[in-house]
Amino acid sequence: MSLKAAFVGLGAMGAPMAGHLNSKGLLHAVANRTQAKADALARELGVTAPPLEQLAAQCDVIALCVTADADVLATIDTMLPHLKRGAIVVDHSTVAPDTAKRAAARLAAAGVDFLDAPVSGGVEGAKNGKLSVMVGGDAAVLERARPVLEAYALRVTHLGAVGAGQATKAVNQVLVAGIAQAVCEGLALGEALGLEAERLLPTLGAGAAGSWFLEKRGATMLRDEFSVGFKLALLHKDLGIVNRIAEGAGTDRTVIEKSLADYAELMAQGYGDDDISALIRLKRKR
């Protein structure tokens, strides 16, 4: 295909997403804050790892998956003078809707299109190419970028104007946090009551208590294995964004604030790089 795509941000999610782009023949270049990481993946995939300025000038669609709001805006500012008119920047990071709107405005002034397109599905979804992508932006721009998104997505949904993708991700993260609270608390109770995980987990999963989190993390958390997925420090960061959104919307923030406090406690204990299922540490008998 003639479309040239790039991927910026090669962490636990970004690296496999870039790999799927490469398998579809779309990937032209990669970039990362740590150049050595970009160079290593570029060699593995047979693509280039140029400076952001060169990457921007060479590619039609540039996908981002970075950590923070400031990282998104800084990356865009670096690329902005070099982007082609009509290019598309797709941001898969989790940031505030207002940040997405600011990014879109900066790019529009240079004739560049923008989609805010956060993802859900965890590291497994990224590796398997089965992410759910929540897209805000112009529908026609999404159609032009769709081959890129569908390289690593099971579902791509247009939610509305720029910012709608991040608003949807905010809702998603409340659900993720609440489900984690319930599953960790429930399994801690089952553990304290002496129930055998081999019987307990499939029984729960077959009924109304079943969930992705229970299926994917139930057994590992009961084995104290917490290196399997989404780092709790990143969920804590996301929930800080969500808390401000919910405060502005005037909705209840009980789950958000409880989760912020719990994950802050775990981070203070040195567990920030653990999967969010490490929450069970706080649910067990003290």
Backbone as CSV, one residue per row, in Angstrom:
resi,resn,N_x,N_y,N_z,CA_x,CA_y,CA_z,C_x,C_y,C_z
1,MET,0.844,-1.192,0.000,0.000,0.000,0.000,0.883,1.247,0.000
2,SER,0.384,2.337,-0.580,1.178,3.549,-0.699,1.183,4.373,0.580
3,LEU,0.239,4.127,1.484,0.166,4.877,2.737,1.391,4.603,3.597
4,LYS,2.043,5.671,4.036,3.200,5.535,4.909,2.808,5.953,6.314
5,ALA,2.934,5.024,7.266,2.563,5.296,8.649,3.794,5.251,9.549
6,ALA,3.710,5.975,10.655,4.759,5.955,11.673,4.123,5.733,13.020
7,PHE,4.919,5.215,13.956,4.420,5.017,15.312,5.413,5.634,16.288
8,VAL,4.888,6.499,17.162,5.708,7.216,18.145,5.271,6.793,19.543
9,GLY,6.208,6.225,20.315,5.896,5.739,21.661,5.843,4.223,21.658
10,LEU,6.946,3.601,22.042,7.102,2.153,21.839,7.145,1.403,23.160
11,GLY,6.203,1.710,24.037,6.103,1.014,25.310,5.407,-0.326,25.168
12,ALA,4.834,-0.801,26.274,4.197,-2.118,26.289,3.039,-2.206,25.298
13,MET,2.374,-1.091,25.038,1.287,-1.072,24.057,1.807,-0.714,22.667
14,GLY,2.626,0.331,22.595,3.034,0.870,21.313,3.865,-0.072,20.465
15,ALA,4.791,-0.787,21.093,5.665,-1.676,20.315,4.883,-2.749,19.570
16,PRO,3.975,-3.488,20.228,3.205,-4.479,19.455,2.260,-3.849,18.444
17,MET,1.726,-2.654,18.745,0.864,-1.976,17.767,1.664,-1.635,16.511
18,ALA,2.892,-1.156,16.699,3.766,-0.881,15.559,4.054,-2.165,14.783
19,GLY,4.214,-3.269,15.504,4.455,-4.548,14.845,3.312,-4.963,13.944
20,HIS,2.085,-4.724,14.379,0.924,-5.064,13.547,0.874,-4.172,12.307
21,LEU,1.213,-2.897,12.472,1.282,-2.002,11.310,2.302,-2.524,10.297
22,ASN,3.416,-2.987,10.815,4.465,-3.498,9.935,4.006,-4.746,9.184
23,SER,3.269,-5.614,9.882,2.800,-6.845,9.250,1.798,-6.566,8.131
24,LYS,1.163,-5.382,8.173,0.230,-4.987,7.118,0.923,-4.200,6.012
25,GLY,2.230,-4.021,6.140,2.961,-3.295,5.113,2.790,-1.794,5.168
26,LEU,2.344,-1.276,6.306,2.053,0.151,6.432,3.138,0.932,7.167
27,LEU,3.938,0.261,7.964,4.873,0.969,8.841,6.109,1.425,8.081
28,HIS,6.391,2.715,8.178,7.572,3.290,7.529,8.650,3.652,8.542
29,ALA,8.243,4.124,9.737,9.225,4.602,10.713,8.654,4.512,12.116
30,VAL,9.557,4.473,13.109,9.172,4.480,14.518,10.021,5.502,15.264
31,ALA,9.522,5.924,16.416,10.269,6.852,17.265,9.899,6.601,18.714
32,ASN,10.823,6.945,19.596,10.607,6.758,21.022,11.477,7.768,21.771
33,ARG,11.055,8.090,22.991,11.846,9.014,23.801,13.265,8.496,23.969
34,THR,13.415,7.181,24.190,14.729,6.549,24.257,15.096,6.064,22.861
35,GLN,16.077,6.696,22.243,16.422,6.382,20.856,16.866,4.939,20.687
36,ALA,17.584,4.407,21.684,18.071,3.032,21.571,16.918,2.051,21.414
37,LYS,15.804,2.321,22.095,14.633,1.446,21.987,14.037,1.523,20.585
38,ALA,13.988,2.727,20.038,13.475,2.892,18.676,14.390,2.204,17.673
39,ASP,15.694,2.358,17.855,16.647,1.724,16.936,16.511,0.209,16.953
40,ALA,16.347,-0.354,18.153,16.250,-1.815,18.273,15.001,-2.336,17.567
41,LEU,13.848,-1.673,17.774,12.621,-2.135,17.127,12.687,-1.913,15.619
42,ALA,13.278,-0.799,15.211,13.414,-0.532,13.773,14.226,-1.623,13.088
43,ARG,15.309,-2.058,13.727,16.110,-3.145,13.155,15.299,-4.424,13.073
44,GLU,14.540,-4.709,14.124,13.730,-5.935,14.159,12.681,-5.942,13.059
45,LEU,12.073,-4.783,12.804,10.966,-4.711,11.852,11.411,-4.327,10.446
46,GLY,12.656,-3.907,10.310,13.141,-3.517,8.991,12.649,-2.158,8.533
47,VAL,12.459,-1.221,9.490,12.040,0.133,9.163,13.093,1.108,9.698
48,THR,12.799,2.403,9.631,13.755,3.412,10.085,13.326,3.981,11.433
49,ALA,14.263,4.651,12.114,13.988,5.313,13.392,14.618,6.706,13.367
50,PRO,14.130,7.577,12.487,14.732,8.899,12.319,14.301,9.856,13.427
51,PRO,14.917,11.038,13.501,14.411,12.083,14.401,12.961,12.420,14.048
52,LEU,12.215,12.941,15.031,10.798,13.244,14.817,10.570,14.170,13.628
53,GLU,11.474,15.113,13.428,11.304,16.064,12.336,11.309,15.346,10.982
54,GLN,12.225,14.411,10.811,12.284,13.649,9.553,11.096,12.711,9.419
55,LEU,10.748,12.058,10.510,9.602,11.153,10.505,8.348,11.894,10.057
56,ALA,8.148,13.102,10.612,6.962,13.886,10.283,6.906,14.229,8.803
57,ALA,8.055,14.549,8.224,8.103,14.950,6.818,7.863,13.785,5.874
58,GLN,8.102,12.559,6.344,8.064,11.389,5.466,6.720,10.669,5.453
59,CYS,5.900,10.861,6.494,4.754,9.967,6.703,3.405,10.657,6.526
60,ASP,2.412,9.847,6.154,1.053,10.337,5.935,0.202,10.256,7.194
61,VAL,0.415,9.214,7.983,-0.313,9.021,9.237,0.711,8.757,10.334
62,ILE,0.645,9.544,11.406,1.562,9.365,12.533,0.727,9.037,13.763
63,ALA,0.916,7.850,14.306,0.205,7.412,15.499,1.078,7.653,16.725
64,LEU,0.477,8.174,17.784,1.178,8.427,19.035,0.605,7.550,20.136
65,CYS,1.473,7.055,21.023,1.022,6.357,22.231,2.041,6.674,23.320
66,VAL,1.872,7.840,23.943,2.823,8.328,24.932,2.133,8.455,26.286
67,THR,2.870,8.922,27.293,2.376,8.795,28.659,1.450,9.917,29.104
68,ALA,1.834,11.157,28.852,1.149,12.272,29.501,0.697,13.329,28.497
69,ASP,-0.199,14.205,28.954,-0.706,15.303,28.136,0.444,16.138,27.581
70,ALA,1.405,16.469,28.442,2.530,17.299,28.008,3.351,16.614,26.932
71,ASP,3.455,15.293,27.001,4.206,14.538,25.992,3.524,14.618,24.625
72,VAL,2.203,14.531,24.629,1.455,14.634,23.370,1.699,15.987,22.719
73,LEU,1.531,17.049,23.491,1.672,18.393,22.938,3.109,18.684,22.517
74,ALA,4.079,18.211,23.299,5.483,18.433,22.948,5.847,17.702,21.662
75,THR,5.349,16.477,21.510,5.621,15.706,20.289,5.026,16.399,19.074
76,ILE,3.803,16.872,19.219,3.147,17.583,18.119,3.898,18.868,17.777
77,ASP,4.334,19.603,18.781,5.064,20.852,18.527,6.370,20.587,17.786
78,THR,7.039,19.478,18.122,8.291,19.137,17.432,8.035,18.787,15.970
79,MET,6.961,18.066,15.710,6.669,17.624,14.349,6.024,18.709,13.491
80,LEU,5.343,19.641,14.127,4.428,20.561,13.433,5.033,21.272,12.223
81,PRO,6.230,21.847,12.310,6.753,22.567,11.134,7.094,21.656,9.959
82,HIS,7.117,20.351,10.195,7.612,19.416,9.186,6.518,18.515,8.606
83,LEU,5.340,18.521,9.193,4.263,17.645,8.733,3.742,18.074,7.363
84,LYS,3.364,17.092,6.560,2.751,17.380,5.262,1.343,17.946,5.467
85,ARG,0.935,18.859,4.611,-0.470,19.272,4.616,-1.323,18.061,4.248
86,GLY,-2.396,17.840,5.006,-3.242,16.681,4.763,-2.827,15.437,5.506
87,ALA,-1.693,15.503,6.224,-1.295,14.368,7.063,-2.270,14.225,8.223
88,ILE,-2.235,13.071,8.866,-3.133,12.797,9.999,-2.295,12.366,11.189
89,VAL,-2.518,13.021,12.323,-1.941,12.580,13.590,-3.039,11.890,14.386
90,VAL,-2.767,10.658,14.795,-3.724,9.859,15.569,-3.132,9.651,16.955
91,ASP,-3.814,10.136,17.975,-3.271,10.016,19.330,-3.978,8.903,20.091
92,HIS,-3.225,7.835,20.402,-3.756,6.714,21.174,-3.478,6.856,22.675
93,SER,-2.856,7.945,23.083,-2.580,8.164,24.505,-3.879,8.421,25.260
94,THR,-3.814,8.310,26.587,-4.950,8.704,27.424,-4.641,10.062,28.028
95,VAL,-5.375,11.086,27.563,-5.180,12.456,28.021,-6.545,13.102,28.222
96,ALA,-6.537,14.355,28.658,-7.793,15.075,28.860,-8.417,15.458,27.525
97,PRO,-9.753,15.495,27.437,-10.390,15.948,26.203,-9.916,17.331,25.766
98,ASP,-9.664,18.221,26.718,-9.182,19.563,26.371,-7.804,19.511,25.717
99,THR,-6.968,18.569,26.146,-5.655,18.409,25.518,-5.819,17.971,24.072
100,ALA,-6.747,17.063,23.825,-7.019,16.635,22.455,-7.467,17.814,21.594
101,LYS,-8.311,18.667,22.143,-8.795,19.826,21.386,-7.674,20.813,21.109
102,ARG,-6.780,20.995,22.068,-5.631,21.885,21.863,-4.721,21.330,20.776
103,ALA,-4.476,20.022,20.815,-3.646,19.391,19.787,-4.273,19.563,18.409
104,ALA,-5.584,19.327,18.315,-6.277,19.445,17.033,-6.189,20.867,16.488
105,ALA,-6.327,21.860,17.362,-6.284,23.259,16.919,-4.901,23.628,16.387
106,ARG,-3.856,23.182,17.067,-2.494,23.478,16.612,-2.231,22.867,15.243
107,LEU,-2.681,21.643,15.063,-2.449,20.953,13.797,-3.295,21.536,12.677
108,ALA,-4.529,21.901,12.984,-5.423,22.441,11.955,-4.854,23.712,11.344
109,ALA,-4.174,24.508,12.155,-3.579,25.752,11.648,-2.519,25.484,10.596
110,ALA,-1.957,24.272,10.595,-0.942,23.892,9.614,-1.505,22.981,8.528
111,GLY,-2.825,22.801,8.504,-3.449,21.966,7.492,-3.301,20.486,7.744
112,VAL,-3.138,20.113,9.027,-2.958,18.707,9.411,-4.168,18.252,10.217
113,ASP,-4.652,17.062,9.959,-5.829,16.536,10.652,-5.426,15.766,11.910
114,PHE,-6.394,15.635,12.834,-6.126,15.001,14.126,-7.302,14.135,14.544
115,LEU,-6.988,12.977,15.109,-7.981,12.103,15.730,-7.512,11.772,17.133
116,ASP,-8.385,11.971,18.118,-8.070,11.423,19.446,-8.677,10.030,19.482
117,ALA,-7.817,9.044,19.757,-8.221,7.650,19.569,-7.641,6.756,20.660
118,PRO,-7.991,7.010,21.926,-7.485,6.135,22.988,-7.968,4.707,22.787
119,VAL,-7.248,3.784,23.419,-7.527,2.360,23.208,-7.801,1.664,24.531
120,SER,-8.490,0.539,24.436,-8.709,-0.335,25.582,-8.527,-1.773,25.114
121,GLY,-8.123,-2.616,26.056,-7.889,-4.023,25.730,-6.613,-4.543,26.345
122,GLY,-5.846,-3.650,26.960,-4.660,-4.075,27.682,-3.526,-4.502,26.777
123,VAL,-2.452,-4.938,27.411,-1.270,-5.390,26.676,-1.618,-6.581,25.791
124,GLU,-2.503,-7.457,26.307,-2.910,-8.615,25.497,-3.593,-8.162,24.208
125,GLY,-4.468,-7.164,24.327,-5.160,-6.657,23.149,-4.213,-6.057,22.131
126,ALA,-3.187,-5.360,22.637,-2.187,-4.790,21.733,-1.400,-5.892,21.031
127,LYS,-0.996,-6.907,21.784,-0.218,-7.997,21.199,-1.036,-8.809,20.203
128,ASN,-2.321,-8.986,20.490,-3.180,-9.811,19.634,-3.846,-9.032,18.518
129,GLY,-3.647,-7.719,18.495,-4.296,-6.891,17.485,-5.796,-6.818,17.656
130,LYS,-6.253,-6.822,18.923,-7.693,-6.838,19.195,-8.107,-5.725,20.146
131,LEU,-7.557,-4.544,19.930,-7.903,-3.402,20.771,-9.256,-2.815,20.373
132,SER,-9.884,-2.143,21.329,-11.054,-1.318,21.041,-10.572,0.122,20.965
133,VAL,-10.814,0.777,19.831,-10.338,2.143,19.613,-11.530,3.090,19.632
134,MET,-11.440,4.120,20.475,-12.517,5.084,20.693,-12.111,6.395,20.023
135,VAL,-12.771,6.761,18.939,-12.265,7.827,18.089,-13.112,9.084,18.161
136,GLY,-12.432,10.217,18.358,-13.046,11.525,18.226,-12.402,12.260,17.072
137,GLY,-13.214,12.952,16.269,-12.679,13.694,15.133,-13.619,13.606,13.948
138,ASP,-13.183,14.120,12.823,-13.994,14.125,11.613,-14.130,12.713,11.044
139,ALA,-15.344,12.333,10.689,-15.593,10.974,10.192,-14.832,10.685,8.909
140,ALA,-14.695,11.685,8.039,-13.973,11.470,6.787,-12.481,11.254,7.044
141,VAL,-11.932,11.945,8.038,-10.525,11.750,8.400,-10.321,10.342,8.948
142,LEU,-11.276,9.886,9.763,-11.192,8.518,10.290,-11.154,7.507,9.157
143,GLU,-11.963,7.698,8.128,-11.969,6.741,7.026,-10.617,6.695,6.323
144,ARG,-9.958,7.831,6.215,-8.624,7.857,5.595,-7.593,7.135,6.464
145,ALA,-7.771,7.237,7.784,-6.816,6.612,8.707,-7.194,5.189,9.083
146,ARG,-8.359,4.750,8.680,-8.882,3.457,9.130,-7.938,2.280,8.873
147,PRO,-7.242,2.204,7.733,-6.330,1.057,7.543,-5.266,0.955,8.631
148,VAL,-4.831,2.094,9.149,-3.848,2.092,10.232,-4.476,1.551,11.507
149,LEU,-5.617,2.080,11.891,-6.261,1.665,13.133,-6.676,0.196,13.094
150,GLU,-7.168,-0.237,11.944,-7.648,-1.617,11.854,-6.513,-2.633,11.846
151,ALA,-5.272,-2.160,11.699,-4.134,-3.078,11.766,-3.987,-3.683,13.148
152,TYR,-4.435,-2.966,14.191,-4.282,-3.474,15.563,-5.575,-3.423,16.366
153,ALA,-6.710,-3.248,15.697,-7.975,-3.124,16.411,-8.957,-4.221,16.051
154,LEU,-9.706,-4.656,17.047,-10.864,-5.517,16.806,-12.087,-4.661,16.501
155,ARG,-12.133,-3.474,17.135,-13.275,-2.571,16.955,-12.785,-1.135,16.898
156,VAL,-13.235,-0.397,15.902,-12.957,1.033,15.773,-14.303,1.745,15.757
157,THR,-14.533,2.625,16.733,-15.828,3.289,16.854,-15.662,4.800,16.818
158,HIS,-16.411,5.447,15.922,-16.416,6.901,15.865,-17.425,7.416,16.884
159,LEU,-16.947,8.197,17.870,-17.806,8.652,18.967,-18.295,10.073,18.800
160,GLY,-17.694,10.849,17.887,-18.099,12.241,17.724,-16.909,13.123,17.402
161,ALA,-17.025,14.390,17.750,-15.985,15.368,17.444,-14.736,15.130,18.296
162,VAL,-13.659,15.844,17.985,-12.421,15.730,18.757,-12.719,15.915,20.243
163,GLY,-12.186,15.030,21.058,-12.439,15.020,22.499,-13.388,13.920,22.917
164,ALA,-14.226,13.455,21.985,-15.196,12.409,22.330,-14.509,11.082,22.614
165,GLY,-13.405,10.823,21.939,-12.660,9.592,22.215,-12.120,9.588,23.627
166,GLN,-11.521,10.704,24.049,-10.979,10.790,25.402,-12.084,10.792,26.456
167,ALA,-13.224,11.385,26.148,-14.353,11.334,27.080,-14.813,9.893,27.284
168,THR,-14.861,9.126,26.191,-15.240,7.718,26.290,-14.213,6.935,27.092
169,LYS,-12.929,7.241,26.901,-11.883,6.565,27.662,-12.010,6.872,29.145
170,ALA,-12.450,8.080,29.485,-12.667,8.416,30.893,-13.719,7.506,31.505
171,VAL,-14.810,7.288,30.782,-15.849,6.368,31.253,-15.269,4.965,31.390
172,ASN,-14.502,4.546,30.407,-13.868,3.225,30.422,-13.019,3.035,31.672
173,GLN,-12.236,4.056,32.036,-11.328,3.914,33.169,-12.068,3.874,34.505
174,VAL,-13.207,4.528,34.594,-14.027,4.384,35.806,-14.490,2.943,35.951
175,LEU,-14.945,2.359,34.839,-15.389,0.962,34.877,-14.230,0.024,35.213
176,VAL,-13.076,0.256,34.605,-11.902,-0.575,34.894,-11.562,-0.513,36.380
177,ALA,-11.541,0.694,36.924,-11.191,0.855,38.334,-12.217,0.202,39.251
178,GLY,-13.494,0.374,38.923,-14.543,-0.200,39.766,-14.562,-1.717,39.726
179,ILE,-14.372,-2.277,38.536,-14.333,-3.739,38.417,-13.137,-4.296,39.173
180,ALA,-11.995,-3.623,39.070,-10.810,-4.065,39.806,-11.058,-4.037,41.309
181,GLN,-11.729,-3.002,41.786,-12.054,-2.930,43.216,-12.891,-4.139,43.639
182,ALA,-13.927,-4.433,42.862,-14.840,-5.511,43.227,-14.174,-6.878,43.138
183,VAL,-13.453,-7.124,42.036,-12.842,-8.440,41.852,-11.762,-8.687,42.908
184,CYS,-10.922,-7.700,43.152,-9.854,-7.880,44.144,-10.433,-8.095,45.543
185,GLU,-11.474,-7.344,45.878,-12.092,-7.497,47.200,-12.761,-8.855,47.331
186,GLY,-13.460,-9.273,46.276,-14.134,-10.563,46.317,-13.163,-11.730,46.413
187,LEU,-12.095,-11.680,45.618,-11.139,-12.788,45.641,-10.337,-12.814,46.930
188,ALA,-10.097,-11.641,47.508,-9.446,-11.629,48.818,-10.327,-12.312,49.854
189,LEU,-11.639,-12.114,49.748,-12.571,-12.781,50.661,-12.555,-14.286,50.425
190,GLY,-12.605,-14.690,49.168,-12.558,-16.119,48.864,-11.289,-16.776,49.376
191,GLU,-10.172,-16.077,49.257,-8.896,-16.576,49.750,-8.934,-16.727,51.264
192,ALA,-9.495,-15.725,51.946,-9.562,-15.759,53.414,-10.481,-16.869,53.914
193,LEU,-11.481,-17.213,53.095,-12.417,-18.278,53.477,-11.904,-19.666,53.094
194,GLY,-10.731,-19.712,52.486,-10.126,-21.002,52.164,-10.664,-21.666,50.921
195,LEU,-11.294,-20.912,50.018,-11.830,-21.510,48.799,-10.706,-21.753,47.790
196,GLU,-10.785,-22.852,47.069,-9.743,-23.215,46.120,-9.930,-22.449,44.808
197,ALA,-8.867,-21.777,44.390,-8.938,-20.947,43.190,-9.352,-21.760,41.963
198,GLU,-8.881,-23.008,41.870,-9.161,-23.835,40.701,-10.657,-24.089,40.512
199,ARG,-11.414,-24.068,41.604,-12.863,-24.243,41.517,-13.589,-22.902,41.559
200,LEU,-13.065,-21.996,42.358,-13.737,-20.709,42.548,-13.782,-19.896,41.252
201,LEU,-12.664,-19.747,40.579,-12.590,-18.835,39.436,-13.496,-19.244,38.281
202,PRO,-13.480,-20.516,37.820,-14.393,-20.866,36.724,-15.864,-20.784,37.118
203,THR,-16.148,-21.016,38.391,-17.537,-20.912,38.854,-18.017,-19.475,38.780
204,LEU,-17.201,-18.552,39.267,-17.558,-17.130,39.209,-17.638,-16.650,37.765
205,GLY,-16.681,-17.092,36.958,-16.627,-16.631,35.575,-17.799,-17.088,34.739
206,ALA,-18.433,-18.177,35.119,-19.561,-18.704,34.354,-20.875,-18.021,34.688
207,GLY,-20.867,-17.188,35.733,-22.103,-16.538,36.154,-22.076,-15.039,35.944
208,ALA,-22.968,-14.352,36.674,-23.127,-12.905,36.510,-21.897,-12.127,36.959
209,ALA,-21.010,-12.740,37.722,-19.801,-12.062,38.194,-18.663,-12.104,37.177
210,GLY,-18.865,-12.804,36.077,-17.810,-12.939,35.086,-17.422,-11.598,34.474
211,SER,-16.136,-11.428,34.178,-15.640,-10.209,33.541,-14.284,-10.488,32.908
212,TRP,-13.863,-9.589,32.025,-12.523,-9.699,31.422,-11.465,-9.704,32.513
213,PHE,-11.599,-8.835,33.487,-10.589,-8.702,34.538,-10.501,-9.966,35.385
214,LEU,-11.636,-10.540,35.722,-11.637,-11.785,36.488,-10.982,-12.906,35.680
215,GLU,-11.328,-12.988,34.390,-10.786,-14.051,33.540,-9.277,-13.910,33.347
216,LYS,-8.809,-12.686,33.080,-7.411,-12.471,32.730,-6.494,-12.311,33.942
217,ARG,-7.030,-11.835,35.069,-6.170,-11.505,36.205,-6.481,-12.282,37.483
218,GLY,-7.614,-12.997,37.511,-7.993,-13.700,38.728,-6.928,-14.674,39.205
219,ALA,-6.523,-15.581,38.350,-5.558,-16.605,38.748,-4.198,-15.998,39.065
220,THR,-3.768,-15.027,38.254,-2.431,-14.451,38.477,-2.369,-13.688,39.789
221,MET,-3.409,-12.943,40.124,-3.343,-12.175,41.376,-3.338,-13.100,42.591
222,LEU,-4.044,-14.232,42.501,-4.042,-15.172,43.614,-2.697,-15.892,43.754
223,ARG,-1.897,-15.852,42.679,-0.530,-16.401,42.739,0.508,-15.311,43.015
224,ASP,0.019,-14.101,43.310,0.907,-12.952,43.553,1.812,-12.673,42.365
225,GLU,1.252,-12.780,41.176,1.969,-12.440,39.951,1.391,-11.138,39.414
226,PHE,2.174,-10.083,39.469,1.646,-8.756,39.163,2.411,-8.036,38.049
227,SER,3.081,-8.780,37.200,3.846,-8.153,36.122,3.215,-8.406,34.764
228,VAL,1.920,-8.678,34.749,1.294,-9.199,33.535,0.630,-8.154,32.643
229,GLY,0.325,-6.969,33.149,-0.476,-6.065,32.324,-0.270,-4.596,32.593
230,PHE,-1.381,-3.867,32.770,-1.410,-2.410,32.852,-0.859,-1.939,34.190
231,LYS,0.183,-1.129,34.150,0.819,-0.668,35.382,-0.135,0.206,36.196
232,LEU,-0.196,-0.051,37.500,-1.138,0.675,38.343,-0.807,2.164,38.410
233,ALA,0.476,2.531,38.265,0.834,3.956,38.261,0.202,4.670,37.070
234,LEU,0.040,3.965,35.951,-0.594,4.574,34.783,-2.097,4.724,34.979
235,LEU,-2.730,3.736,35.618,-4.151,3.902,35.923,-4.339,5.054,36.904
236,HIS,-3.450,5.183,37.872,-3.528,6.305,38.812,-3.457,7.633,38.051
237,LYS,-2.535,7.730,37.075,-2.440,8.940,36.247,-3.744,9.188,35.508
238,ASP,-4.290,8.135,34.873,-5.542,8.275,34.132,-6.679,8.731,35.028
239,LEU,-6.750,8.174,36.228,-7.851,8.506,37.128,-7.762,9.944,37.630
240,GLY,-6.556,10.497,37.672,-6.437,11.912,37.994,-7.121,12.766,36.942
241,ILE,-6.955,12.390,35.666,-7.647,13.079,34.573,-9.156,12.878,34.704
242,VAL,-9.559,11.635,34.935,-10.975,11.297,35.034,-11.632,12.035,36.203
243,ASN,-10.913,12.169,37.300,-11.465,12.845,38.472,-11.837,14.286,38.151
244,ARG,-10.978,14.965,37.401,-11.269,16.355,37.026,-12.457,16.423,36.064
245,ILE,-12.539,15.445,35.153,-13.666,15.414,34.220,-14.983,15.191,34.982
246,ALA,-14.980,14.222,35.903,-16.200,13.913,36.659,-16.595,15.062,37.580
247,GLU,-15.604,15.730,38.146,-15.906,16.894,38.996,-16.598,17.978,38.176
248,GLY,-16.094,18.211,36.972,-16.713,19.201,36.103,-18.116,18.796,35.671
249,ALA,-18.330,17.487,35.506,-19.636,16.987,35.081,-20.630,16.911,36.235
250,GLY,-20.116,16.959,37.468,-20.984,16.918,38.638,-21.486,15.539,39.010
251,THR,-20.793,14.486,38.557,-21.230,13.130,38.877,-20.487,12.593,40.100
252,ASP,-20.982,11.491,40.637,-20.379,10.877,41.820,-18.975,10.379,41.504
253,ARG,-18.064,10.522,42.469,-16.666,10.147,42.243,-16.172,9.149,43.293
254,THR,-17.075,8.382,43.881,-16.694,7.474,44.958,-15.650,6.460,44.499
255,VAL,-15.919,5.779,43.390,-14.991,4.764,42.885,-13.669,5.406,42.470
256,ILE,-13.756,6.543,41.813,-12.543,7.232,41.346,-11.654,7.604,42.525
257,GLU,-12.230,8.242,43.538,-11.429,8.724,44.663,-10.884,7.573,45.509
258,LYS,-11.672,6.520,45.698,-11.196,5.347,46.425,-10.013,4.719,45.684
259,SER,-10.138,4.601,44.373,-9.074,3.987,43.583,-7.827,4.866,43.555
260,LEU,-8.000,6.170,43.453,-6.852,7.073,43.514,-6.094,6.897,44.823
261,ALA,-6.828,6.822,45.927,-6.183,6.667,47.230,-5.487,5.317,47.350
262,ASP,-6.151,4.261,46.898,-5.567,2.916,47.006,-4.305,2.788,46.155
263,TYR,-4.373,3.258,44.923,-3.203,3.116,44.055,-2.067,4.035,44.503
264,ALA,-2.407,5.182,45.086,-1.361,6.040,45.650,-0.646,5.321,46.793
265,GLU,-1.414,4.606,47.620,-0.805,3.852,48.719,0.128,2.769,48.183
266,LEU,-0.310,2.058,47.148,0.535,1.018,46.564,1.797,1.614,45.930
267,MET,1.658,2.755,45.286,2.824,3.418,44.705,3.808,3.826,45.798
268,ALA,3.296,4.312,46.910,4.160,4.705,48.022,4.907,3.502,48.603
269,GLN,4.307,2.318,48.466,4.948,1.090,48.944,5.921,0.514,47.916
270,GLY,6.050,1.167,46.770,6.998,0.718,45.755,6.433,-0.201,44.698
271,TYR,5.096,-0.259,44.575,4.462,-1.186,43.647,3.917,-0.506,42.383
272,GLY,4.395,0.677,42.056,3.844,1.422,40.930,3.927,0.722,39.595
273,ASP,4.923,-0.139,39.407,5.082,-0.855,38.137,4.298,-2.159,38.086
274,ASP,3.621,-2.515,39.183,2.800,-3.725,39.190,1.524,-3.512,38.387
275,ASP,0.957,-4.609,37.911,-0.356,-4.586,37.280,-1.407,-4.093,38.272
276,ILE,-2.510,-3.546,37.761,-3.543,-2.996,38.650,-4.150,-4.056,39.572
277,SER,-3.993,-5.332,39.229,-4.516,-6.387,40.099,-3.753,-6.488,41.415
278,ALA,-2.615,-5.788,41.520,-1.890,-5.736,42.803,-2.719,-5.062,43.880
279,LEU,-3.845,-4.479,43.496,-4.789,-3.916,44.468,-5.200,-4.949,45.516
280,ILE,-5.146,-6.223,45.171,-5.544,-7.264,46.141,-4.655,-7.227,47.380
281,ARG,-3.458,-6.666,47.268,-2.584,-6.540,48.441,-3.281,-5.764,49.565
282,LEU,-4.068,-4.758,49.181,-4.742,-3.926,50.177,-6.051,-4.535,50.652
283,LYS,-6.557,-5.516,49.932,-7.846,-6.110,50.255,-7.704,-7.302,51.208
284,ARG,-6.526,-7.865,51.287,-6.311,-9.016,52.143,-6.318,-8.624,53.618
285,LYS,-6.483,-9.624,54.482,-6.459,-9.375,55.915,-5.145,-8.711,56.318
286,ARG,-5.247,-7.634,57.087,-4.035,-6.927,57.532,-3.452,-7.664,58.725
